[in-house]
Amino acid sequence: MSSNEKAIADAAIAERLAKLRQAAAGMSAGATGAGASKTSTDLLARLAADVGSLIDDAARSLGMAVSDTAALADTPVIDHHGIAVEDLGKAANFFINMLGGRLVAGGINETAKLRSVFVQYPGGGKLELLQPTGDNPMKAHLAKRGEGIHHMTFLVHDLAATLAPLKAAGYRIVDEDLASPTWREAYVSPRTAHGCLVQLVQPGPGYEKPVPGITLDDVLEDRWEWVDQQPRRRA
């Protein structure tokens, strides 16, 4: 393995350790939540401490300072790339059936006039395929630029804290929305992000969990809808 390949591998491992540290912090916070029993509180607190200890041991074995993974927990993590498509069925067939992806979520957003699916790959990579269902910015984007990558999405721990230095440095922030507890988002305009539309998201609980029982046919038939950025099966 070349030094460059090792650096890339170490960075990937460090990022995974950072996610585990975030999970441990979430368990620790949950242990003191309202309604938690004494037994569940003790168990969650002990589990969070054990996970934190394992992360520290893994970091040391890789020759990294324990503080490295703690710092990474507060840095943005690439979640997925959004791809604008004309025909969601055909695009999904390519990215799922031809390239080995797995459908993990999807539905229609009537307000935004978008039908979309999330596709997960074994290595952890993820794509969002988006098809406009009416006149909206995505339809205008397709008319102007055609199919292809529309945006890249980073998950952040604290959106307001992430945006503050970007604004101070002069980056153009658009469509900022901090109102929803389940999905806070903002975009860095391509004008100041080197031609890329960068979405920054602070998601709520359950965002990355695959949706049981969802199928592509059901999504294409609009049997699933997005409600507060969570897929919900229609009655």
C-alpha positions as CSV (number, residue, x, y, z in Angstrom):
1,M,0.0,0.0,0.0
2,S,1.4,3.4,-1.0
3,S,1.7,6.2,1.5
4,N,-1.1,8.0,-0.3
5,E,-3.4,4.9,-0.2
6,K,-2.6,4.5,3.5
7,A,-3.4,8.1,4.2
8,I,-6.8,7.7,2.5
9,A,-7.5,4.5,4.4
10,D,-6.5,6.0,7.7
11,A,-8.8,9.0,7.0
12,A,-11.7,6.7,6.2
13,I,-11.2,4.7,9.4
14,A,-10.9,7.9,11.4
15,E,-14.2,9.1,9.9
16,R,-15.9,5.9,10.9
17,L,-14.5,6.2,14.5
18,A,-15.8,9.7,14.6
19,K,-19.3,8.4,13.7
20,L,-19.1,5.9,16.5
21,R,-18.1,8.6,18.9
22,Q,-21.2,10.6,17.9
23,A,-23.3,7.4,18.5
24,A,-21.7,7.0,21.9
25,A,-22.5,10.6,22.7
26,G,-26.1,10.0,21.6
27,M,-26.4,7.0,23.9
28,S,-25.0,9.0,26.8
29,A,-27.5,11.8,26.2
30,G,-30.3,9.3,25.9
31,A,-29.4,7.8,29.2
32,T,-30.5,11.0,30.9
33,G,-33.6,11.6,28.8
34,A,-37.0,12.1,30.2
35,G,-38.7,8.9,31.2
36,A,-35.6,6.8,31.3
37,S,-35.7,4.2,34.1
38,K,-32.8,3.8,36.6
39,T,-31.9,0.5,35.0
40,S,-31.9,1.7,31.4
41,T,-30.0,4.8,32.4
42,D,-27.3,2.8,34.0
43,L,-27.1,0.3,31.1
44,L,-26.9,3.1,28.4
45,A,-24.4,5.0,30.3
46,R,-22.2,1.9,30.8
47,L,-22.6,1.0,27.1
48,A,-21.7,4.5,26.0
49,A,-18.6,4.4,28.2
50,D,-17.6,1.0,26.7
51,V,-18.0,2.2,23.2
52,G,-16.0,5.4,23.9
53,S,-13.2,3.3,25.4
54,L,-13.1,1.0,22.3
55,I,-12.9,4.0,20.0
56,D,-10.0,5.4,22.0
57,D,-8.2,2.0,21.9
58,A,-8.8,1.8,18.1
59,A,-7.4,5.3,17.6
60,R,-4.3,4.5,19.6
61,S,-3.7,1.3,17.6
62,L,-3.7,3.3,14.4
63,G,-1.2,5.7,15.8
64,M,-3.7,8.6,16.1
65,A,-4.2,10.8,19.1
66,V,-7.5,10.1,20.8
67,S,-8.4,13.8,20.3
68,D,-8.2,13.3,16.5
69,T,-11.5,11.2,16.4
70,A,-13.1,13.5,18.9
71,A,-12.4,16.5,16.7
72,L,-13.7,14.7,13.6
73,A,-17.0,14.1,15.4
74,D,-17.7,17.8,15.0
75,T,-16.6,18.1,11.3
76,P,-18.9,17.7,8.3
77,V,-19.1,14.2,6.9
78,I,-20.0,13.5,3.2
79,D,-23.3,11.7,3.1
80,H,-24.4,11.5,-0.5
81,H,-24.5,13.0,-4.0
82,G,-27.8,14.1,-5.5
83,I,-28.4,13.3,-9.1
84,A,-31.0,15.0,-11.2
85,V,-32.8,12.5,-13.6
86,E,-35.5,12.6,-16.2
87,D,-36.9,9.1,-15.5
88,L,-36.5,7.8,-12.0
89,G,-37.4,4.2,-12.9
90,K,-34.7,4.0,-15.6
91,A,-32.1,5.7,-13.4
92,A,-32.9,3.5,-10.4
93,N,-32.6,0.4,-12.7
94,F,-29.0,1.5,-13.6
95,F,-27.8,2.5,-10.1
96,I,-29.5,-0.4,-8.3
97,N,-29.7,-3.4,-10.7
98,M,-26.7,-2.7,-12.8
99,L,-24.3,-1.3,-10.2
100,G,-25.4,-3.3,-7.2
101,G,-27.0,-0.6,-5.1
102,R,-29.8,-1.1,-2.5
103,L,-32.9,1.0,-2.2
104,V,-33.1,2.3,1.3
105,A,-35.6,5.1,1.2
106,G,-37.8,7.0,-1.2
107,G,-41.1,8.8,-1.9
108,I,-42.8,11.8,-3.3
109,N,-42.7,15.3,-1.9
110,E,-45.8,16.9,-3.1
111,T,-44.8,20.4,-1.9
112,A,-41.4,20.4,-3.6
113,K,-42.8,18.5,-6.6
114,L,-40.0,15.9,-6.4
115,R,-39.9,12.1,-6.5
116,S,-36.7,10.6,-5.1
117,V,-34.9,7.5,-3.8
118,F,-31.8,6.9,-1.8
119,V,-29.5,4.2,-3.0
120,Q,-26.9,2.6,-0.7
121,Y,-23.8,0.7,-1.7
122,P,-21.9,-2.0,0.3
123,G,-18.9,0.3,0.8
124,G,-21.0,3.0,2.5
125,G,-21.5,5.3,-0.5
126,K,-24.9,6.7,-1.1
127,L,-26.8,8.4,-4.0
128,E,-30.0,10.4,-4.1
129,L,-31.9,10.2,-7.4
130,L,-34.3,13.1,-7.9
131,Q,-37.0,13.5,-10.6
132,P,-39.2,16.6,-10.8
133,T,-43.0,16.0,-10.9
134,G,-43.9,19.5,-11.9
135,D,-42.5,23.0,-12.4
136,N,-39.7,23.5,-9.8
137,P,-36.0,24.4,-9.7
138,M,-35.0,20.8,-10.4
139,K,-37.0,20.8,-13.7
140,A,-35.3,24.1,-14.6
141,H,-31.9,22.6,-13.8
142,L,-32.6,19.6,-16.1
143,A,-33.8,21.9,-18.9
144,K,-30.6,24.0,-18.6
145,R,-28.0,21.4,-17.8
146,G,-29.5,18.0,-18.4
147,E,-29.1,14.9,-16.2
148,G,-26.2,14.6,-13.8
149,I,-24.9,15.5,-10.4
150,H,-27.0,18.3,-8.8
151,H,-25.5,18.6,-5.3
152,M,-23.4,17.0,-2.7
153,T,-24.6,16.7,0.9
154,F,-22.6,16.9,4.1
155,L,-24.1,16.0,7.5
156,V,-23.1,18.2,10.4
157,H,-23.5,18.1,14.1
158,D,-24.6,21.7,14.6
159,L,-25.7,23.5,11.4
160,A,-25.7,27.0,13.0
161,A,-22.2,26.5,14.2
162,T,-21.0,25.2,10.8
163,L,-22.6,28.2,9.0
164,A,-21.1,30.9,11.2
165,P,-17.5,30.7,9.9
166,L,-18.7,30.2,6.3
167,K,-20.7,33.4,6.5
168,A,-17.9,35.3,8.2
169,A,-15.5,34.2,5.4
170,G,-17.8,35.5,2.7
171,Y,-19.3,32.3,1.4
172,R,-22.8,32.7,0.0
173,I,-25.4,30.8,2.0
174,V,-28.8,30.2,0.4
175,D,-32.1,28.5,1.4
176,E,-31.2,28.4,5.1
177,D,-33.8,26.6,7.1
178,L,-33.3,25.9,10.8
179,A,-36.9,25.6,11.8
180,S,-37.4,21.8,11.6
181,P,-36.0,19.7,14.4
182,T,-35.9,16.7,12.0
183,W,-34.1,18.4,9.1
184,R,-32.1,21.6,9.4
185,E,-30.5,22.6,6.1
186,A,-28.7,25.3,4.1
187,Y,-26.8,25.4,0.8
188,V,-23.5,27.0,-0.1
189,S,-24.0,28.6,-3.5
190,P,-22.0,27.3,-6.5
191,R,-20.9,30.9,-7.0
192,T,-18.7,30.6,-3.9
193,A,-18.2,26.8,-3.7
194,H,-16.1,26.3,-6.8
195,G,-19.1,25.4,-9.0
196,C,-20.6,22.9,-6.6
197,L,-24.0,23.2,-4.9
198,V,-23.2,22.1,-1.3
199,Q,-26.0,21.0,1.0
200,L,-25.3,21.1,4.7
201,V,-27.7,19.1,6.8
202,Q,-28.3,18.6,10.5
203,P,-30.6,15.6,10.4
204,G,-32.9,14.3,13.2
205,P,-33.0,10.7,14.6
206,G,-33.5,7.9,12.2
207,Y,-32.3,9.6,9.1
208,E,-29.8,6.9,8.0
209,K,-32.0,3.9,8.8
210,P,-33.1,1.8,5.8
211,V,-36.9,1.7,5.4
212,P,-38.3,-1.8,5.9
213,G,-40.5,-3.1,3.1
214,I,-40.0,-0.3,0.6
215,T,-39.9,-1.2,-3.1
216,L,-39.1,0.8,-6.2
217,D,-42.5,0.0,-7.7
218,D,-44.2,1.5,-4.6
219,V,-42.1,4.6,-4.9
220,L,-42.8,5.1,-8.6
221,E,-46.5,4.6,-7.9
222,D,-46.3,7.3,-5.1
223,R,-47.3,4.9,-2.3
224,W,-44.6,6.5,-0.2
225,E,-44.3,10.2,0.6
226,W,-41.7,12.3,2.4
227,V,-43.1,13.8,5.6
228,D,-40.6,15.9,7.6
229,Q,-37.8,14.3,5.5
230,Q,-38.9,10.8,6.7
231,P,-40.5,8.3,4.3
232,R,-44.1,7.4,5.2
233,R,-46.3,4.9,3.6
234,R,-49.5,6.3,2.4
235,A,-52.8,4.7,3.6
